[in-house]
């Protein structure tokens, strides 16, 4: 297997795509979690739902905003995979 092997290239692109597509909801959750934890440390209010509900809302909002872009990236990658299959046969 050479570094220019199409299967290795697709595997690398797939792994990068997973990281890139998961970044918006993960970063939204990270930012909201940081803000909520600072708020909790300031007010000494330690309620579990105070951390869960805002994170859930932020993740859903991030997916709603970035959803079309994520779908486009996944569609592009799927088309690339399906286009390369015939060249692997011979």
N, CA, C and O of each residue as an XYZ file, in Angstrom:
360
protein
N       0.839     -1.178      0.000
C       0.000      0.000      0.000
C       0.884      1.241      0.000
O       1.747      1.410      0.862
N       0.658      2.085     -0.961
C       1.414      3.326     -1.060
C       0.636      4.445     -0.373
O      -0.567      4.318     -0.146
N       1.317      5.533     -0.044
C       0.609      6.657      0.587
C      -0.460      7.271     -0.320
O      -1.371      7.940      0.169
N      -0.359      7.050     -1.645
C      -1.348      7.597     -2.571
C      -2.492      6.627     -2.825
O      -3.317      6.871     -3.705
N      -2.561      5.545     -2.083
C      -3.610      4.555     -2.247
C      -4.967      5.210     -2.000
O      -5.145      5.903     -0.998
N      -5.938      4.994     -2.914
C      -7.241      5.662     -2.748
C      -7.984      5.242     -1.470
O      -8.727      6.038     -0.896
N      -7.790      4.022     -1.035
C      -8.472      3.587      0.183
C      -7.906      4.316      1.398
O      -8.663      4.733      2.275
N      -6.595      4.473      1.459
C      -5.992      5.201      2.574
C      -6.399      6.671      2.554
O      -6.639      7.275      3.600
N      -6.472      7.236      1.352
C      -6.889      8.634      1.225
C      -8.325      8.811      1.715
O      -8.629      9.762      2.435
N      -9.213      7.881      1.318
C     -10.604      7.963      1.767
C     -10.726      7.757      3.265
O     -11.541      8.408      3.918
N      -9.933      6.867      3.809
C      -9.948      6.642      5.257
C      -9.513      7.899      6.000
O     -10.125      8.286      6.995
N      -8.459      8.528      5.512
C      -7.982      9.763      6.135
C      -9.034     10.857      6.027
O      -9.319     11.546      7.006
N      -9.611     11.020      4.839
C     -10.649     12.035      4.657
C     -11.864     11.756      5.525
O     -12.478     12.686      6.047
N     -12.216     10.491      5.684
C     -13.350     10.133      6.529
C     -13.121     10.487      7.987
O     -14.020     10.999      8.654
N     -11.926     10.218      8.483
C     -11.611     10.547      9.872
C     -11.604     12.057     10.099
O     -12.095     12.540     11.119
N     -11.047     12.792      9.147
C     -11.049     14.252      9.265
C     -12.479     14.779      9.188
O     -12.839     15.716      9.900
N     -13.288     14.177      8.327
C     -14.682     14.599      8.190
C     -15.465     14.382      9.481
O     -16.295     15.213      9.849
N     -15.210     13.284     10.164
C     -15.875     13.032     11.451
C     -15.507     14.118     12.453
O     -16.373     14.611     13.176
N     -14.243     14.493     12.504
C     -13.818     15.540     13.428
C     -14.429     16.888     13.077
O     -14.888     17.618     13.956
N     -14.434     17.213     11.799
C     -14.947     18.513     11.366
C     -16.458     18.603     11.564
O     -16.965     19.634     12.005
N     -17.174     17.534     11.244
C     -18.637     17.561     11.367
C     -19.102     17.516     12.818
O     -20.193     17.996     13.127
N     -18.306     16.955     13.702
C     -18.702     16.918     15.107
C     -18.267     18.170     15.859
O     -18.661     18.359     17.010
N     -17.477     19.014     15.246
C     -16.961     20.202     15.937
C     -18.052     21.196     16.355
O     -18.019     21.653     17.497
N     -19.014     21.557     15.498
C     -19.995     22.573     15.941
C     -20.774     22.188     17.205
O     -20.834     22.998     18.130
N     -21.373     20.992     17.290
C     -22.093     20.703     18.541
C     -21.173     20.521     19.743
O     -21.547     20.873     20.862
N     -19.986     19.980     19.532
C     -19.056     19.791     20.654
C     -18.567     21.141     21.176
O     -18.489     21.349     22.387
N     -18.238     22.054     20.267
C     -17.776     23.380     20.694
C     -18.895     24.164     21.368
O     -18.653     24.884     22.337
N     -20.128     24.027     20.855
C     -21.258     24.714     21.496
C     -21.454     24.187     22.908
O     -21.676     24.966     23.834
N     -21.375     22.888     23.079
C     -21.512     22.294     24.410
C     -20.377     22.733     25.329
O     -20.593     22.984     26.514
N     -19.182     22.823     24.785
C     -18.027     23.250     25.574
C     -18.194     24.680     26.075
O     -17.952     24.965     27.248
N     -18.606     25.572     25.188
C     -18.765     26.972     25.569
C     -19.884     27.136     26.596
O     -19.716     27.838     27.593
N     -21.020     26.491     26.353
C     -22.132     26.595     27.301
C     -21.747     25.968     28.638
O     -22.085     26.514     29.689
N     -21.059     24.852     28.620
C     -20.621     24.224     29.865
C     -19.686     25.117     30.655
O     -19.768     25.179     31.882
N     -18.802     25.804     29.960
C     -17.881     26.722     30.645
C     -18.636     27.888     31.269
O     -18.372     28.262     32.412
N     -19.571     28.460     30.522
C     -20.349     29.588     31.041
C     -21.183     29.153     32.245
O     -21.235     29.854     33.256
N     -21.832     27.999     32.134
C     -22.669     27.513     33.233
C     -21.813     27.183     34.457
O     -22.227     27.461     35.582
N     -20.649     26.607     34.266
C     -19.810     26.272     35.417
C     -19.285     27.526     36.103
O     -19.158     27.553     37.327
N     -18.977     28.566     35.331
C     -18.576     29.830     35.951
C     -19.753     30.419     36.733
O     -19.579     30.931     37.839
N     -20.949     30.343     36.149
C     -22.149     30.821     36.846
C     -22.389     30.037     38.130
O     -22.713     30.619     39.165
N     -22.232     28.720     38.063
C     -22.433     27.889     39.254
C     -21.381     28.182     40.324
O     -21.694     28.211     41.514
N     -20.150     28.396     39.903
C     -19.103     28.696     40.882
C     -19.331     30.062     41.522
O     -19.010     30.268     42.692
N     -19.882     30.983     40.756
C     -20.131     32.321     41.285
C     -21.288     32.323     42.268
O     -21.214     32.946     43.327
N     -22.361     31.622     41.912
C     -23.560     31.646     42.750
C     -23.620     30.493     43.743
O     -24.498     30.482     44.606
N     -22.742     29.551     43.651
C     -22.733     28.338     44.472
C     -24.044     27.571     44.365
O     -24.502     26.959     45.330
N     -24.637     27.615     43.183
C     -25.856     26.877     42.885
C     -25.455     25.598     42.169
O     -24.977     25.663     41.037
N     -25.631     24.452     42.784
C     -25.159     23.187     42.242
C     -26.324     22.285     41.849
O     -26.555     21.259     42.489
N     -27.039     22.649     40.828
C     -28.164     21.858     40.342
C     -27.735     21.138     39.065
O     -27.171     21.764     38.167
N     -27.994     19.833     38.971
C     -27.553     19.047     37.817
C     -28.274     19.453     36.543
O     -27.674     19.446     35.468
N     -29.555     19.807     36.643
C     -30.285     20.192     35.428
C     -29.792     21.513     34.887
O     -29.980     21.803     33.705
N     -29.171     22.316     35.718
C     -28.643     23.591     35.253
C     -27.511     23.387     34.246
O     -27.291     24.250     33.397
N     -26.806     22.293     34.318
C     -25.750     22.037     33.344
C     -26.275     21.275     32.133
O     -25.801     21.493     31.018
N     -27.239     20.391     32.331
C     -27.693     19.520     31.251
C     -28.583     20.240     30.244
O     -28.355     20.140     29.039
N     -29.573     20.949     30.714
C     -30.568     21.554     29.824
C     -29.948     22.614     28.902
O     -30.213     22.569     27.701
N     -29.144     23.559     29.390
C     -28.542     24.526     28.456
C     -27.617     23.875     27.427
O     -27.569     24.303     26.273
N     -26.881     22.840     27.846
C     -26.014     22.144     26.890
C     -26.838     21.464     25.809
O     -26.483     21.506     24.631
N     -27.951     20.831     26.214
C     -28.805     20.154     25.252
C     -29.394     21.154     24.258
O     -29.442     20.884     23.058
N     -29.836     22.290     24.750
C     -30.391     23.317     23.865
C     -29.315     23.849     22.926
O     -29.580     24.068     21.744
N     -28.110     24.057     23.436
C     -27.016     24.569     22.600
C     -26.627     23.565     21.516
O     -26.352     23.954     20.381
N     -26.602     22.285     21.857
C     -26.248     21.263     20.869
C     -27.321     21.186     19.786
O     -26.996     21.100     18.602
N     -28.595     21.216     20.177
C     -29.671     21.193     19.179
C     -29.619     22.431     18.293
O     -29.842     22.331     17.087
N     -29.328     23.593     18.868
C     -29.223     24.817     18.077
C     -28.036     24.745     17.116
O     -28.145     25.154     15.961
N     -26.914     24.230     17.589
C     -25.738     24.103     16.724
C     -26.012     23.138     15.578
O     -25.586     23.373     14.448
N     -26.726     22.050     15.870
C     -27.065     21.105     14.802
C     -28.068     21.702     13.825
O     -28.003     21.422     12.628
N     -28.988     22.517     14.314
C     -29.950     23.154     13.428
C     -29.268     24.174     12.522
O     -29.621     24.304     11.350
N     -28.303     24.887     13.062
C     -27.595     25.901     12.266
C     -26.599     25.257     11.313
O     -26.543     25.618     10.138
N     -25.816     24.311     11.808
C     -24.765     23.700     10.986
C     -25.238     22.458     10.242
O     -24.469     21.866      9.485
N     -26.481     22.057     10.443
C     -26.998     20.838      9.826
C     -26.888     20.791      8.307
O     -26.412     19.796      7.760
N     -27.321     21.848      7.612
C     -27.190     21.810      6.145
C     -25.737     21.710      5.671
O     -25.448     21.027      4.688
N     -24.841     22.377      6.359
C     -23.427     22.296      5.980
C     -22.884     20.894      6.233
O     -22.153     20.348      5.407
N     -23.245     20.311      7.382
C     -22.800     18.956      7.701
C     -23.352     17.968      6.676
O     -22.631     17.083      6.215
N     -24.623     18.117      6.319
C     -25.229     17.233      5.322
C     -24.532     17.372      3.967
O     -24.336     16.381      3.264
N     -24.165     18.576      3.608
C     -23.438     18.787      2.353
C     -22.077     18.113      2.356
O     -21.667     17.517      1.360
N     -21.376     18.211      3.485
C     -20.063     17.569      3.595
C     -20.186     16.052      3.515
O     -19.389     15.392      2.849
N     -21.182     15.506      4.194
C     -21.379     14.055      4.161
C     -21.807     13.578      2.774
O     -21.398     12.504      2.334
N     -22.619     14.366      2.093
C     -23.028     14.024      0.722
C     -21.833     14.043     -0.218
O     -21.680     13.147     -1.048
N     -20.982     15.065     -0.093
C     -19.785     15.157     -0.932
C     -18.876     13.961     -0.717
O     -18.350     13.396     -1.675
N     -18.689     13.574      0.537
C     -17.829     12.443      0.837
C     -18.428     11.140      0.311
O     -17.710     10.297     -0.227
N     -19.732     10.975      0.465
C     -20.388      9.766     -0.025
C     -20.266      9.661     -1.543
O     -20.019      8.579     -2.075
N     -20.437     10.777     -2.234
C     -20.263     10.776     -3.689
C     -18.833     10.402     -4.074
O     -18.628      9.662     -5.036
N     -17.852     10.901     -3.341
C     -16.461     10.564     -3.621
C     -16.206      9.079     -3.419
O     -15.497      8.450     -4.205
N     -16.785      8.522     -2.363
C     -16.616      7.085     -2.101
C     -17.266      6.269     -3.214
O     -16.669      5.320     -3.722
N     -18.478      6.634     -3.589
C     -19.179      5.877     -4.630
C     -18.515      6.031     -6.002
O     -18.567      5.108     -6.815
N     -17.903      7.162     -6.267
C     -17.204      7.366     -7.541
C     -15.895      6.612     -7.616
O     -15.445      6.277     -8.712
N     -15.273      6.334     -6.487
C     -13.984      5.666     -6.508
C     -14.119      4.134     -6.525
O     -13.146      3.436     -6.811
N     -15.288      3.618     -6.229
C     -15.488      2.160     -6.169
C     -15.168      1.482     -7.509
O     -14.492      0.453     -7.496
N     -15.613      1.996     -8.658
C     -15.278      1.309     -9.899
C     -13.773      1.199    -10.194
O     -13.328      0.237    -10.818
N     -13.005      2.181     -9.744
C     -11.566      2.134     -9.999
C     -10.849      1.128     -9.112
O      -9.697      0.791     -9.383
N     -11.488      0.646     -8.075
C     -10.855     -0.324     -7.177
C     -10.940     -1.746     -7.720
O     -10.213     -2.625     -7.255
N     -11.802     -1.985     -8.681
C     -12.018     -3.334     -9.169
C     -10.873     -3.883    -10.013
O     -10.697     -5.100    -10.072
N     -10.124     -3.067    -10.639
C      -9.151     -3.631    -11.547
C      -7.792     -3.168    -11.358
O      -6.890     -3.590    -12.082
